[in-house]
Amino acid sequence: MKELIEFIAKSLVEQPEAISVSEEQGDDGTALIKLAAAQMDMGRIIGKQGRTAKAMRTLLNAKATRENRKASLQILE
């Protein structure tokens, strides 16, 4: 799941080398994906009215559901 978010984020931004993605496991088995990008690329990651971020969360949840897991995306500023 981490690779999916990393691929999408690097495809969107102007500075793909600044993308940082980490994955943590919660006590209940939930995967928490943390995404950090360069400040100038945050607008591209979030999108107008958060549409791009919402789409990434939707794709992440679809992949997690296929694996019988739960996941959430946190975008760090």
C-alpha positions in Angstrom: 0.0 0.0 0.0 2.9 2.3 0.7 4.2 1.8 -2.8 0.8 2.8 -4.3 0.7 6.1 -2.5 4.4 6.8 -3.3 3.8 6.1 -7.0 0.8 8.4 -7.2 2.4 11.2 -5.2 5.7 11.1 -7.3 3.6 11.3 -10.5 1.8 14.4 -9.3 4.6 16.6 -8.0 7.5 18.7 -9.6 10.0 17.4 -7.0 9.5 13.6 -6.7 12.8 13.2 -4.8 11.2 15.2 -1.9 8.4 12.7 -1.4 8.6 10.7 1.8 6.2 7.8 2.6 6.2 5.7 5.7 3.9 3.0 6.9 3.0 2.2 10.6 0.8 -0.5 12.0 -1.8 0.3 14.6 -2.7 -2.0 17.5 -5.8 -3.1 15.7 -4.0 -4.0 12.5 -4.8 -0.7 10.8 -2.1 0.6 8.4 -1.3 4.3 8.8 0.4 5.7 5.7 2.1 9.0 6.2 2.9 11.2 3.2 5.3 14.2 3.2 6.2 16.4 0.3 8.0 19.6 -0.5 6.0 22.7 0.6 5.6 24.0 -2.9 4.1 20.6 -4.0 1.5 20.4 -1.2 -1.2 22.0 -3.4 -0.7 19.4 -6.1 -1.0 16.6 -3.5 -4.1 18.0 -1.8 -5.8 19.3 -5.0 -8.7 21.7 -5.3 -11.0 21.3 -2.3 -9.1 18.2 -1.3 -10.2 16.2 -4.3 -6.8 14.6 -5.1 -6.2 13.7 -1.5 -9.7 12.2 -1.3 -9.0 10.2 -4.5 -5.8 8.8 -3.0 -7.6 7.8 0.2 -10.3 6.1 -1.9 -7.7 4.1 -3.9 -5.9 3.2 -0.6 -9.1 2.0 1.0 -9.9 -0.1 -2.1 -6.5 -1.8 -2.0 -6.8 -2.4 1.7 -10.3 -3.9 1.3 -8.9 -6.4 -1.3 -6.3 -7.4 1.3 -8.9 -7.6 4.1 -7.2 -4.8 6.0 -7.9 -1.2 7.0 -5.8 1.7 6.0 -5.7 5.5 6.4 -3.7 8.2 4.8 -2.2 11.1 6.7 -0.7 14.0 4.7 2.0 15.8 6.7 2.7 19.5 6.2 
